[in-house]
């Protein structure tokens, strides 16, 4: 132990962040090592294990470690000529919410220790659900053969943690177990005395403590006495408990590496993430044990932005919980973060939830927060003076009410959340109802209404008797009564909170109650009354109430809202609207309330029709010759109708959100779609962005119940906009109902007050004025509801006026729709190219989806990724064979050349059906290749792969693609000359301008200007022409290809100007008078957004 302590004193200070992969100075991993996430790497050299059996990658074969331990003690001792593996530590996170895939605290521990110890200990993070059986968690832990296991403890998982520790000790008595986190810190002594299965508790911030413990582990320290004396610990040493000195807080948070930046965390589409930009809290509330005794410290602002950019490169559809106690405490910093977050993600389905003291919000912050991407949580807790004094909580009522009003008027797109607590000392049931009345008057979007907890680390838990608190001894430590709040009143408050919450969460019902003019000071009573009606009328509400009443104390804290409005069957939603209407009539609700509820009923009836067998075939007929699974469809519809979107699964989706049609805590099923808020339809420039990038590329636009929200004066311009982005052989499909939208669905001013719903005759007239010709007659579907009576939906289809619809044209639409479909059998890749447009984004296609796409047949199928050759032995040949069997003529494999330097691999793929190999080669020399692909020493293998393809598959089946970015643009002529010389027989090479997607979104400097990249590109094309290489160019308009216009992909593929594939290109003002407009698709829209259109020239 003495040697271990000396080693701990020599602990290296970790750098702020690890160098990126492939960067100079970063140690190169040995073959057979573990990667950043602790996974074993394949390809290691086999060697003899200690027990005489062979092992791969340094892993001792099963049983060998035990036999070796019998000879040398518990752990391997250094032997002559033998390399000793580093000990393994497993950090376990048992999460309550499955959407949170990463425990941030564990990521910090691993990142800090990895940087400090540099391979002396291997740390593995194991994430499981808190409900996972302890036996299964223990088995997963022991599979890593650890010497140390640590758990992050919270009130929702501590029982599961202790059960897992008991199971681990039963199976491996000598295994070290340690606890940390907010639940373990205040209970350290009790946990060790009552639970012999726990060896050590880390108290307070754990990064430095864990790193010192791991250095002891690497030095050979084990039980008994492991960790005794280390600062910030309470450790077991036989029968004694030994406390280390108190560990000070880390003053400079930049010392803690980010798990989002060093590769510790892998982000997936749809994940919920915790983001921390500061630590500490300025408040000292007596009910709270979270950060309120810490000094206020900040992570560098640039780090937070880098973390968001890194996550955006990996995935979309993310939800960020920003865990700062008050992110707006530093207003200037908060404004910079808000602006940057919005800029980094634009209109993606990415959401941030912040916490603040509501009184901090001023006009400037309110305007910045006006986005559907943001929600704001404010812990009001109570508005009663006596409990506020008792819990040491300040509350400026006037400023708070002013801030709430500012947010309602200046930030209608923002979601505002208010928390109240019942059961506080010196509060009572009447006072709680008064606080709830105050909160409802602020018209928040979300309420959180928990019972008070006497947390062990808070004053209310430590000194419960002093505050007159009775509470449960076990988590979640709910307060059962106080001197002023009886047990009976506490149960009544629970039921009140549950009913109010579930009515309030049902957006249209909440809004209807808010509109009752006579409801002032009776809002709580009306919510109670409506919940009683719903329980009696709706089976789902009755079941939710029963589940809540029968649930555990923990479930009642963590799951207050089992009743979900958008998940209700449509018939129950219709019934709920009827019950609300009856209550509102009795309270004197007028025509405005009735109109809102009729619109809500129409939404429910529409949901019923979408779920009926008739909807899908009807849409298929409306699309005509275009297949419903075509990716040339743009669908504009409401958030909340997921079954509707599934009719066209590959469509480019735009979702319309409103304060009544958006669950801020649910990941959008179409994370890469565009999102627009209802309030945006009064701002024409935001409406225009719905079709940004479209240039006669879309073959069908579907407007699902959104046409009526456009102001009448903007309908014809909108239809013209759709016409401009739709192919000459495309079509418009739209439907609308006769109920229309209520103006009270808008929180801000309605863009067209008093506007009537659209009519079939009016829409036909507007279509004709915008250049559309209606095709066939209107179709009508009618459904009846008790409130609105019969609601009719009119379905219309239109085509561009004057477009020929002869049989040959129909066949052209079908061929465009099937033009080179793509499959993505894997998202994994063995390179990490700086310009990658889809670095692990989205989800891998399922086997059923792959079979459906491959089974289509058709002219061409492109197999992309990720890197598809990683599946060379796991399905790639079979995929190509299935495509050929379905009648596909050309099967193109898009690859970086991995595994293709072997002739037998190429021959196997050709035999399976691959007809062309498209190899991405971004550089002509090793140093530049390493920098662009973020790899090391792979350039010779990629060159060998291309030469092997030319020799084995032949020049006619091999093509190079060179992505043009700012780091290689000036060297394009050198690349062309090198490629011609290095690959004799090569015939084709493509030069593609980098796209503002994936990694490039976070490094916009990678996109060169056309005026800078154009001259070297033309030189390279001249070299290609002279050396006999057939070159193709994509992303450069014809005005930057002077003398080489015939090399444009657009012109070669569609010489007549039918740009069915040019989804991302557009014409700008300079193109209007250009003589080549008819045969030029124009620049990429993302390029124009970044650099503008000043470089375009009219020819």
Residue, then its C-alpha position, 0 to 999 in steps of 0.5 A: x500500500x505504501x508503494x501505491x500511495x507513493x504512486x498516487x502522489x505522482x499522478x499525472x495532471x490530465x490534459x483538457x482533451x485528448x488529441x484527435x485520432x491520428x493527430x501528432x502526439x497521440x500514442x498509437x494503439x498496438x494491435x490487439x489493444x482495446x479501443x476508447x470504449x473498452x471493446x476488444x480489437x480484432x486482428x491481434x496476434x495470437x499468443x500463449x496464455x498463462x495457462x498454456x491455452x491460446x488467447x487473442x488480443x492479449x485476453x487470457x483464455x477462459x480458465x487460464x487466469x484462475x490456474x495462473x492465479x493459483x501459481x502467482x497470487x491473485x494478480x499477474x506478477x511481472x514475469x521475464x519476457x511476459x507482457x502483463x495486461x493492465x487491470x480492468x475497472x468497470x463503471x456501472x450506470x443503472x439508469x432509470x430512463x432508457x432514453x439516457x444512454x450515458x451516465x455523464x458522471x461515469x464518462x467524466x471518471x473514465x475520461x479523466x483517468x484515461x488521460x491521467x493514467x495513460x493505459x495503466x488501468x483499463x476502464x469500461x463503462x457498462x450502462x444498464x437499466x435500473x430494472x435489469x435483474x442484478x444477476x444479469x448485470x453481475x454477469x455482464x460485469x464479470x465478463x470483463x474480468x474486472x479487479x474493481x467495480x464502481x457504481x454511480x448511485x442515485x435515489x432511483x437506483x441505489x437498491x438495484x446497485x446494492x443488490x448487484x454488489x451482493x451478487x458480485x461478492x457472491x460470485x467473486x468475493x475478492x472483487x473490489x466494489x465502490x459507490x459514488x454519486x449524490x446518493x452515496x456521498x451523504x450516506x457513506x458511513x451507513x452504507x459501509x456499516x450496513x452493507x458488507x458487500x461495499x468496500x469503499x464510498x467516494x464522496x463529492x466530486x469523483x474525477x480526481x478520487x477515481x484517478x488516484x484509486x486507479x493508480x493504486x489499482x495499477x500499483x497492485x493495491x487490493x483489499x483489505x484496506x484498498x483506498x484507505x487514506x485517499x482524499x474524498x473516500x471512506x474505505x473499509x479496512x477489515x473491521x475499521x472504516x477509514x476516512x480520507x481527508x476532504x477533497x477540495x472541488x476542482x477549481x479549473x473545470x477545463x482539466x476534466x476531459x470531455x467524454x463527448x470529445x475523447x471517444x468515451x461516449x458514442x451518440x446515437x440518433x434519438x439519444x437523450x444526453x446530459x450536457x454540463x456547462x457549469x457546476x455549483x449553485x448560487x442558492x442554498x435551498x434546504x430541500x436540495x442536496x444538489x450542487x448548492x454547497x459547491x462554489x460556482x465554476x464554469x467549463x469553457x464555453x468553447x468546450x460546450x460548443x465542441x461537444x454539441x458539434x461532435x454529437x451533431x456529427x454523429x447523430x440527430x434527433x437529440x434531446x439535451x438536458x443542460x444540468x447547470x443549476x442556472x445556465x442564465x446566471x451569466x447572461x452574456x455567456x448564455x446568449x452566446x450559447x443560445x445563438x451557437x446552439x441554434x446555429x449549429x443545428x438549424x431546423x433539426x429535431x434537436x432540443x435543449x432543456x435549461x433550468x433557471x430562476x425565472x426572474x432572470x429572464x429579460x426581453x433580450x433573453x426572451x427573444x433569444x429563447x423563441x425557438x421550438x428547440x428550447x424549453x425552460x424549467x423554473x423551480x418555483x416550488x411555492x409562492x407562499x411566504x412561510x414555506x419560502x422562508x423555512x426552506x431559505x428560498x428567495x422569490x421575487x414575485x413581481x419580477x417572476x410574473x413579468x418574466x413569465x409574461x415576457x416569455x408568453x408574448x416574445x417567445x411563443x415557440x418556447x416551452x415553459x416548465x414550472x415546478x411546484x412542491x407539495x408537503x413543504x414545512x409551514x405549507x398546507x393543502x390550501x397554500x399548495x392549491x394557491x401556489x398551483x392556482x398561481x402557476x396555472x395563471x402563468x399558462x405554462x406548457x408543462x408542470x412538474x408537481x412532485x411531493x417534497x423529499x427529505x434527501x439525506x444530503x439536504x437540510x430537510x433530511x439531515x435535520x428532519x426533526x428540526x423542521x417538523x418533517x416525518x419521512x420514509x427511511x428508504x429512497x425516495x425519502x418522501x415526506x409523509x407529513x409535517x406539522x402543518x401538512x397532515x398525512x391525509x392532506x398529503x395524499x389529497x395533494x398527491x391526487x390533486x397533482x396527478x389529476x392536474x398534471x394529466x389534464x394540463x399535459x393534454x394540450x387542447x384540453x389545457x388551452x380550452x380551460x385557459x380560455x374560460x374567461x370566468x375561470x380566474x381563481x378557479x383553474x385548479x377546481x376546473x382541472x380537478x373537475x375535468x379529470x374526474x370526468x375523464x376518469x369516468x369516460x375514458x378507460x385509459x384515464x381510469x387505468x392511469x389513475x389505478x396504476x398511479x395509486x398502486x405504484x411505489x413511492x419511487x414510481x409516483x415521484x418519477x412517473x407522474x404522467x402515465x396518461x399521454x394524450x397523443x397515445x390515446x386511441x382516437x375514439x377516446x380523444x374524441x370522447x375527451x374533447x366532448x367531456x371538455x366541451x360539456x364542462x366548458x359550456x357549463x362554465x360559460x365558454x363561448x364560440x372561441x372555446x367551441x372552435x378550438x375543441x372542434x379543431x381538436x376533435x377534427x384532429x382526433x377524427x383524422x387520426x382515426x382515418x389514418x389508422x383505418x385500412x383506407x388511408x394507405x391505398x388512397x395516398x397510393x392512388x393520389x401519388x399516381x405512378x410514383x411509388x409510395x416508398x420513393x425518396x423523391x416525395x416531400x411530406x409536410x404534416x403535423x408533429x404527432x401523427x407518426x402513422x401518417x408519415x409511415x405511408x411514405x417511409x423514405x420521404x423528406x419530411x417537414x413537421x409543423x409544431x405548435x404548443x399543442x402538437x409537440x412533446x419536448x421530451x420525445x425524439x422525433x421519428x424523423x430526426x433528419x427532417x425539417x421542423x417549422x413552428x406554427x408561429x413561423x407561418x406568419x413570417x414568409x422568409x421562414x416559410x420559404x425555407x421549407x423548400x430551400x434547396x429544391x430545384x425541379x427535383x421533387x416528384x411529389x409534394x404532400x401537404x397534409x392538413x397544413x394548407x389552411x394555416x397559411x394566411x390567405x394572402x400567402x397561399x398563391x405565393x406558397x403554391x408557386x414556391x412549391x411549383x418551382x421546386x417540383x419536377x416538370x413531371x411531378x405532382x402536388x397532393x394536398x388535403x384539408x378539412x372543413x373545420x380549420x385551425x382555431x386561432x387560439x392554437x397560436x400563442x402569438x398573434x394570429x397572422x390572419x385573424x378571422x380567416x375562414x378554412x379553405x374551400x375546394x373551389x377556393x383552393x382550385x382557383x389558387x392552384x390555377x393562379x399559381x401555375x398548377x392544373x388540377x388532375x381529376x376530380x376532388x375526393x372527399x372523406x367524411x367522419x362525424x364527431x359529437x361536437x363538430x358533427x360531420x367533418x369532411x376532408x377534400x383531397x386534390x392532386x395537381x400537376x404543373x400546368x402545361x406538363x405533358x402526361x403521355x405514357x412515355x412521360x409516366x415511364x420517365x417519372x418511374x425511372x427517376x423515382x428508381x434512379x440509383x436507390x441506395x442501401x446502407x447495411x452498416x454505419x460503422x467505418x474504419x476511417x473518420x474522414x473530416x468531410x464525412x457527410x453521415x458519420x454514423x448518423x441515423x440507424x442501420x437499415x433492418x434486414x426487412x428494409x434491406x430486403x425490400x429495397x434490394x428486391x425492387x430490382x431496377x437499373x442500379x443499386x448503390x451499396x453505401x455506408x459506413x464502410x460496407x466492406x466491413x461486412x465482407x464476411x457477414x452479408x455483403x456478398x449475399x446482399x449483392x447477389x440478392x440485388x442481381x437475383x431481383x433483376x438489378x443491372x448495375x450494383x455499385x459498391x461505394x467503398x474506401x477500399x478496405x479489405x479490397x487489396x486481396x484479389x480473392x475478396x474482389x473476385x468474391x464480390x464480383x461473383x456475387x454481382x457487384x459490377x462497379x467499385x467506386x473508391x473514395x480516395x481524398x489524397x495522393x500522398x500519405x500525410x494528407x491522406x492521414x490528415x483527411x481520414x484521421x487514420x495512420x499508415x493506411x494510405x499504402x493499403x488503399x493504393x494497393x486496393x485500387x491497383x488490385x481492383x484495376x487488375x482483378x475487376x478491370x478498368x471498366x469496373x473501377x472508379x475513383x471519387x475525390x472529395x474536394x475540400x479546402x485542404x486538398x483543393x489547391x492540389x487537385x492538378x497534382x492528384x490528377x497527374x498522380x492518379x493517372x501515373x499511379x494507376x495505369x488503366x484507370x479510366x474514370x475519376x469524379x471530383x465532388x465538392x464537399x457537402x455541408x453535412x455531418x462533420x462539416x457542419x462543425x467545421x465550415x472552413x472545409x468548404x472552399x469557395x467556388x472561385x478558389x477551387x474552380x481554377x485548380x479544378x479546371x487545371x485538374x480536368x485539363x490533366x485528366x483530358x490530356x492523360x486519357x482520364x474521363x472526369x466527372x464533376x459534381x457541386x460546381x455550376x457550369x459558370x465555374x467549369x468554363x471549357x469543361x462544361x461537358x464534365x458536369x454530372x448534371x449535364x451528362x446525366x440529364x442533358x435535357x435539364x430534367x434534374x430529378x436527382x438535383x435535390x440540393x441545388x438551386x437557381x439564384x438571381x444570377x441564373x435568371x438571365x444565364x443562357x445555360x440555365x436550362x441545362x445547369x442545376x445551379x450551385x448547392x443550396x448549402x453552399x449558397x447558405x454558407x458563402x452566398x451567390x456572389x460568385x455566380x456568373x450569367x453566361 
